[in-house]
Amino acid sequence: MEIEPELFLDKEWRCENLYTIIDKNGQAIPFRANAPQRKVNECKSRRKMVLKARQFGISTNEIVRLFDDAIFTRNTTSVILAHEQDSIKKLFRIVQRLYKFLPEEIKPRLDRGGGSKYEYFFPELNSRIYCDLESRSDTIQRLHISEAAFMKDSAKLKATLQAVPLGGRVTLETTANGMANHFYDMWSDPDSSFEKLFFPWFVFPDYRMKAPKDFKPTKDEVEFAKLAKKRFGVEITPAQFMFRRFKKSELKASAHDKTRVSFEQEYPEDESTCFLSSGEAVLDLFKIKKMLDELPAPTEDEEWLKVYHEPDKTKLYVIGADVAEGVRKDWSVGVMLDVQSKKIVAKIRGQWKPSDFAEKLFELGKKYSSPTKGFPIMAIERNNHGHAVLLKLDEILGYPALWVCPDDERLGWKTTSTTRPIMVNAFIDAIDEGRWDLRDKEILTECLTLVDNAGKVEASEGKHDDSVIATAIALQIAIANSINVYDNLESRIRL
């Protein structure tokens, strides 16, 4: 059939009529945009961020459009950014098939000389399309970033974005990967230049399974259907309920799982839950989010000091402190607990010099001292700049109740490869078991981005765990005190 030449001037016509893809059954079929793909195409923003369920074909759609730009527009560089090396081959295979199945009469000449095996260059047009993990040197007219939340080095993503001029086009697509990464920060940024598009699994017509004639939804399913109708205008069918049941069963957590993959992550139903149920967080993020939502206001709230319970002269208090390694880098934090209840009583936090932090800690301890109980026991992490804080508290300010490490009889809390897991695990257990009144916003926020990094629980890249560490130290001292680990507690304090 002869095609009218003017049709080739219409990009939307070309994308719906010229290209062939391989479907999930391994069959070569004409590409036709599905409902989510059409929604992305209809969005006219030059910067788009797509959060969605699995296998919506967003990358396929974007690669079709990048390829179309490369073979129909002169002087165009189209780039596909993969999140890992193994994905480069998989994504570029889509490009190879698009070129392979093009009608011969419109197939542009391909120059593979000297180029990457994951790059096509069309010399008559001076245009190219390639797939890589990063692109710094080119000026990129059209960029697609696949599984953006799973890119381990966000610097590569940011560097590549700088190669796209203001008139260029960028699409990021991904499933959620928790809150401890750059994508969550981008999605949550109210000042982001990206238009945000969220697609729950039930807007995709393929996600259905045959339901029995006597099918009845559960109470949970009825509530889910109400939310789907209210938020997205979708009437959930029995076939969709059956798909949901099947996938929830298939993805049910097991003690044998090495990594956590949940239904809510792979098939999100709302954009908040998918972040809370995904990623490598060590804590139950739903529980942390609930605690944040129910957070009461401090009784005293200054820039550097938060007070949650006023001094009680009948109570014994302890202070744990984490000292920043450098001014304007990390935070120096002191957390005070009530020994008996383990409640957080007060917290100080700032980017201070060690000498200034020592003075703030002394001020906090004095505020909660009493004639009967004395000064709160203070355990300063002595690693790095902690020595300078301890020196001022001990020899200059004369703080009367500094913790002494039982291993070496020296002042301060000694964090080692042995003590760190113990104190962090105790912190996590206390939250998991729901027996801790952890009411501080900054501590809870740090909990959201606490991850297991090759066996070491710590803040994810670019995040902080200073408040968590200070609290974990305080908890260890409170536990030791409350269960009489030391027969003579005074021996652990420099009087």
C-alpha positions in Angstrom: 0.0 0.0 0.0 1.4 3.4 -1.0 1.7 5.9 1.8 1.0 9.6 1.3 4.3 11.5 1.7 2.7 14.1 4.0 2.0 11.5 6.6 5.7 11.1 7.1 5.7 14.6 8.5 3.5 13.6 11.3 5.4 12.2 14.3 2.4 10.7 16.0 1.4 8.9 12.7 4.9 7.6 12.3 5.1 6.3 15.9 1.8 4.4 15.5 2.4 3.0 12.0 6.1 2.5 11.1 7.6 0.6 14.0 7.6 -3.1 15.0 8.3 -4.4 18.5 8.5 -7.9 20.1 5.6 -8.5 22.5 5.6 -10.6 25.8 4.9 -13.7 23.8 8.0 -13.2 21.6 5.9 -12.2 18.5 6.8 -9.3 16.2 3.9 -6.9 16.2 3.2 -3.3 15.1 3.8 -0.9 17.9 0.6 0.7 19.3 0.7 2.9 22.4 -1.3 1.6 25.3 -3.3 3.8 27.7 -0.4 4.8 30.0 2.0 5.3 27.1 -0.6 7.6 25.5 -0.9 9.6 28.7 2.8 10.1 28.8 2.8 11.2 25.1 0.0 13.6 25.7 1.9 15.4 28.5 3.5 18.3 26.8 6.1 19.1 29.4 9.7 18.9 28.3 10.7 17.3 31.6 8.6 14.2 32.8 9.0 11.9 35.7 7.0 8.7 35.5 6.3 6.5 38.6 4.5 3.3 37.7 3.9 -0.4 38.1 5.9 -3.1 36.4 5.9 -3.7 32.6 3.8 -0.8 31.5 6.1 -0.4 28.5 7.1 3.2 29.2 10.7 2.6 28.2 9.6 0.9 25.0 7.3 3.8 24.1 10.1 6.3 24.9 12.7 4.4 22.9 10.3 4.3 19.9 10.1 8.1 20.0 13.8 8.6 20.5 14.5 6.3 17.6 12.0 8.2 15.5 13.7 11.5 16.3 17.1 10.0 15.4 16.0 8.9 11.9 13.6 11.8 11.0 15.3 14.8 12.5 18.8 16.1 11.5 21.5 16.8 14.0 19.8 15.0 16.8 21.4 13.0 19.7 19.0 10.6 21.5 20.3 8.9 24.6 18.9 6.0 26.7 20.4 5.9 30.2 20.3 2.5 31.9 20.6 1.9 35.6 23.1 -0.9 35.3 25.4 -2.5 32.8 23.2 -5.6 32.1 20.3 -3.3 31.1 22.2 -1.5 28.4 22.1 -4.6 26.1 18.4 -5.2 26.9 17.3 -1.6 26.2 19.4 -1.3 23.0 17.9 -4.5 21.7 14.7 -2.5 21.2 16.5 0.0 19.0 18.1 -2.8 17.0 14.7 -4.4 16.3 13.1 -1.0 15.4 15.8 -0.5 12.7 15.7 -4.2 11.6 11.9 -4.1 10.9 11.8 -0.7 9.2 10.4 -0.6 5.6 13.5 -0.7 3.3 12.3 2.3 1.4 12.6 4.6 4.5 15.5 2.8 6.3 18.4 5.4 6.6 22.0 4.3 6.0 23.7 3.2 9.2 27.3 3.9 9.9 28.7 1.5 12.6 32.4 2.5 12.0 34.2 3.2 15.2 31.1 3.6 17.3 29.9 1.7 20.3 28.0 -1.6 19.7 25.2 0.2 21.6 25.1 3.2 19.3 23.5 3.8 15.8 24.8 6.7 13.8 23.0 7.9 10.7 25.5 10.0 8.7 23.2 11.6 6.1 21.2 13.1 9.1 24.2 13.5 11.4 22.0 12.0 14.1 22.6 9.2 16.5 20.9 7.1 19.2 22.8 5.2 21.9 22.5 3.6 25.3 24.9 4.0 28.2 25.2 4.5 32.0 26.2 8.1 31.7 26.7 10.8 29.0 28.7 14.0 29.7 30.3 15.1 26.5 27.4 15.2 24.1 24.7 17.8 23.7 21.5 15.6 24.1 18.3 16.7 22.4 16.3 13.8 23.8 17.0 11.7 26.9 15.2 8.7 28.5 16.3 7.4 31.9 15.2 3.9 32.7 14.6 2.7 36.3 15.9 6.0 37.6 15.3 5.0 41.3 17.7 2.1 40.9 20.7 4.1 39.7 23.4 3.5 42.3 25.4 6.6 41.4 23.1 9.6 41.2 26.0 11.8 40.1 25.9 10.1 36.7 22.2 10.9 36.3 22.8 14.6 37.3 25.8 14.9 35.0 23.8 13.5 32.1 20.9 15.9 32.8 23.3 18.8 32.4 24.0 17.7 28.8 20.4 18.4 27.9 19.7 22.0 26.9 16.6 23.8 28.0 14.9 23.0 24.7 15.7 19.3 25.0 13.3 16.6 26.3 13.8 14.3 29.3 11.7 11.4 30.6 12.6 9.5 33.8 10.6 6.3 34.4 10.9 3.9 37.3 9.2 1.7 39.8 9.7 2.8 43.4 12.8 1.9 45.4 12.1 3.3 48.9 12.8 6.7 50.3 16.6 6.4 50.6 17.5 7.5 47.1 17.8 10.5 44.8 14.6 9.6 42.9 12.4 9.9 46.0 14.1 13.3 46.7 13.3 14.4 43.1 9.7 13.2 43.3 9.1 14.9 46.7 10.7 18.2 45.7 7.9 20.8 45.4 10.1 23.0 43.3 11.0 20.2 40.7 11.0 21.2 37.1 9.6 17.8 36.2 6.0 17.1 35.6 5.1 14.0 37.7 3.0 11.2 36.3 1.9 8.3 38.5 0.3 5.1 37.1 -1.2 2.5 39.5 -1.3 -1.1 38.2 -5.1 -1.1 37.7 -5.1 1.4 34.9 -3.3 -1.2 32.7 -5.9 -3.4 31.0 -3.6 -6.5 30.8 -3.5 -7.0 34.6 -6.6 -9.2 34.9 -7.4 -12.9 35.6 -10.5 -14.8 35.2 -12.8 -14.7 38.2 -15.3 -17.3 39.3 -19.0 -16.6 38.9 -19.6 -16.5 42.7 -16.7 -14.1 43.3 -17.0 -11.9 46.4 -14.5 -9.2 47.3 -13.1 -9.1 50.8 -13.4 -6.2 53.2 -9.9 -5.0 52.3 -10.7 -5.3 48.6 -13.9 -3.2 49.0 -11.8 -0.5 50.6 -9.2 -0.7 47.9 -11.9 -0.4 45.2 -13.4 2.7 46.9 -10.0 4.4 46.9 -9.4 3.4 43.2 -12.7 5.0 42.3 -12.2 8.1 44.4 -8.6 8.9 43.4 -8.4 7.6 39.8 -12.0 7.1 38.7 -11.4 3.4 38.0 -14.1 0.8 38.7 -12.3 -2.3 39.9 -13.6 -5.5 38.2 -13.6 -9.1 39.6 -10.9 -9.9 37.1 -8.7 -7.2 38.6 -9.4 -8.4 42.1 -8.2 -11.9 41.0 -5.0 -10.5 39.6 -4.4 -8.6 42.8 -4.9 -11.7 44.9 -2.6 -13.8 42.7 0.2 -11.3 42.7 -0.1 -10.6 46.5 0.2 -14.4 47.1 3.1 -14.7 44.6 5.1 -11.8 46.2 4.3 -12.7 49.9 7.4 -12.2 52.0 9.4 -15.3 53.0 12.2 -15.8 55.6 14.3 -17.1 52.7 14.1 -13.8 50.7 17.6 -12.2 50.3 16.0 -9.0 49.1 12.5 -7.6 49.7 10.2 -7.4 46.8 6.6 -6.5 47.7 3.4 -6.3 45.8 3.1 -2.6 46.8 6.5 -1.9 45.2 5.9 -3.8 42.0 2.2 -3.0 41.6 1.6 0.3 43.4 -1.9 1.5 44.2 -0.9 5.0 45.4 2.3 7.0 45.2 2.9 7.1 49.0 2.6 3.4 49.8 4.9 2.3 46.9 7.8 4.3 48.5 7.1 3.0 52.0 7.0 -0.6 50.9 10.1 -0.7 48.7 13.8 -0.3 48.9 16.3 -1.6 51.4 15.1 0.2 54.5 15.9 -1.7 57.7 12.8 -0.4 59.6 9.1 -0.8 58.9 8.5 2.5 57.1 4.7 2.3 57.5 5.3 2.3 61.3 7.8 5.2 61.1 5.4 7.2 58.8 2.5 6.6 61.3 4.7 7.9 64.2 5.6 11.0 62.1 1.9 11.6 61.3 1.0 11.4 65.0 4.0 13.5 66.2 3.2 15.9 69.0 4.8 19.3 69.2 7.8 19.8 71.5 7.1 21.8 74.7 10.1 23.9 73.8 11.4 24.3 70.3 14.5 26.4 69.5 16.7 26.2 66.5 19.2 24.0 68.3 17.2 22.6 71.2 14.0 20.6 71.4 12.4 19.7 74.8 9.7 17.0 75.0 9.6 16.6 78.8 10.5 19.2 81.4 13.1 18.3 84.1 11.9 16.0 86.8 14.1 15.9 89.9 13.0 12.4 90.7 14.2 10.9 87.4 17.6 9.7 86.2 18.6 10.8 82.7 21.3 9.8 80.3 22.7 11.6 77.2 24.2 10.1 74.1 26.2 12.3 71.7 27.4 11.9 68.2 30.1 14.4 67.2 30.3 15.7 63.6 33.5 15.0 61.7 33.6 18.5 60.4 31.7 21.8 60.6 29.0 22.2 57.9 29.3 18.6 56.9 27.4 16.4 59.4 25.5 17.3 62.5 26.6 17.1 66.1 23.7 15.7 68.1 23.0 15.1 71.8 19.9 13.0 72.8 18.6 12.7 76.4 16.6 9.7 77.6 14.6 9.0 80.7 16.4 5.9 82.0 13.2 4.2 83.3 10.8 4.9 80.5 13.4 5.3 77.7 11.4 8.3 76.5 13.3 11.0 74.6 13.3 14.0 76.9 15.3 16.5 75.0 17.7 16.8 72.0 20.2 19.3 70.8 21.5 19.4 67.2 23.7 21.8 65.3 26.7 22.2 63.0 29.1 23.3 65.7 32.8 23.3 66.4 33.7 20.6 69.0 34.3 23.3 71.7 30.9 24.9 71.1 29.2 21.5 71.1 30.8 20.7 74.4 29.3 23.9 75.9 25.8 23.0 74.5 26.0 19.5 76.0 27.1 21.0 79.4 24.1 23.4 79.3 21.7 20.5 78.5 23.1 18.4 81.3 22.9 21.2 83.8 19.3 21.9 82.9 18.3 18.4 83.9 20.6 18.0 86.9 19.2 17.6 90.4 20.5 17.5 94.0 19.4 13.9 94.4 20.2 12.4 91.1 23.1 14.6 90.1 24.0 15.4 86.5 22.7 13.1 83.7 25.3 10.4 82.7 26.8 11.6 79.4 28.3 9.2 76.8 30.2 11.0 74.0 31.2 9.0 71.0 34.9 9.5 71.2 35.8 8.6 67.6 37.3 11.4 65.5 36.4 14.9 67.0 34.8 13.3 70.0 38.1 13.6 71.9 38.1 17.4 71.6 34.5 17.5 73.0 35.4 15.2 75.9 38.6 17.2 76.7 36.6 20.4 77.1 33.8 18.8 79.1 36.2 17.1 81.4 39.2 19.4 81.9 37.7 22.8 81.2 34.0 22.7 82.0 34.3 20.0 84.6 31.2 18.0 83.7 30.8 15.6 86.7 29.2 12.5 85.1 31.0 11.5 81.9 30.7 7.9 80.8 33.9 5.7 81.1 34.3 2.8 78.6 34.6 -0.5 80.6 37.0 -2.0 78.0 39.8 0.5 78.4 38.7 2.7 81.4 38.9 5.8 79.1 36.3 8.6 78.8 33.7 8.3 76.1 31.7 5.8 74.1 33.8 3.6 71.9 32.1 2.8 68.6 33.7 -0.3 67.0 32.8 -3.0 64.5 31.5 -4.9 67.6 29.7 -2.2 69.5 28.0 -0.5 66.5 25.9 -3.4 65.4 24.8 -4.0 69.0 23.7 -0.5 69.7 22.0 0.0 66.2 20.2 -3.4 66.5 18.9 -2.5 69.9 17.6 0.8 68.5 15.9 -1.0 65.7 14.4 -3.7 68.0 13.0 -1.1 70.3 11.1 0.5 67.4 10.0 -2.8 65.8 8.6 -4.0 69.1 6.6 -0.8 69.6 7.9 -0.1 73.0 9.6 3.2 72.5 8.2 6.8 72.6 10.3 8.0 69.8 8.7 11.4 69.2 11.5 13.5 67.5 10.9 14.4 63.9 14.6 14.5 62.9 15.3 11.1 64.4 12.2 9.5 62.7 13.1 11.2 59.4 16.6 9.6 59.6 14.9 6.3 60.2 13.2 6.5 56.8 16.6 6.4 55.0 18.4 3.9 57.2 19.6 1.0 55.0 21.6 -2.2 55.2 24.7 -1.4 53.2 26.5 -4.8 52.8 25.8 -5.7 56.4 26.4 -2.3 57.9 23.3 -0.4 58.9 23.8 3.3 58.1 22.3 6.3 56.4 21.9 6.0 52.6 24.1 8.0 50.3 23.7 11.8 50.9 21.6 11.3 54.1 22.3 11.5 57.8 22.2 9.1 60.7 23.8 11.4 63.4 20.5 11.6 65.4 20.0 7.8 65.2 23.6 7.1 66.4 23.3 9.6 69.3 19.9 8.0 70.3 21.4 4.5 70.0 24.3 5.4 72.3 21.9 6.9 74.9 19.7 3.8 74.7 22.7 1.6 75.5 23.6 3.6 78.6 19.9 3.6 79.7 19.7 -0.1 79.3 22.9 -0.7 81.1 21.7 1.5 84.0 18.1 0.1 84.2 19.1 -3.6 84.3 22.1 -3.1 86.6 24.7 -4.4 84.1 27.3 -2.8 86.3 27.1 -3.6 90.0 28.9 -0.3 90.7 27.5 2.2 88.2 29.6 4.9 89.7 32.7 3.2 88.3 31.4 4.0 84.8 31.2 7.7 85.5 34.1 10.2 85.9 33.2 12.0 89.1 
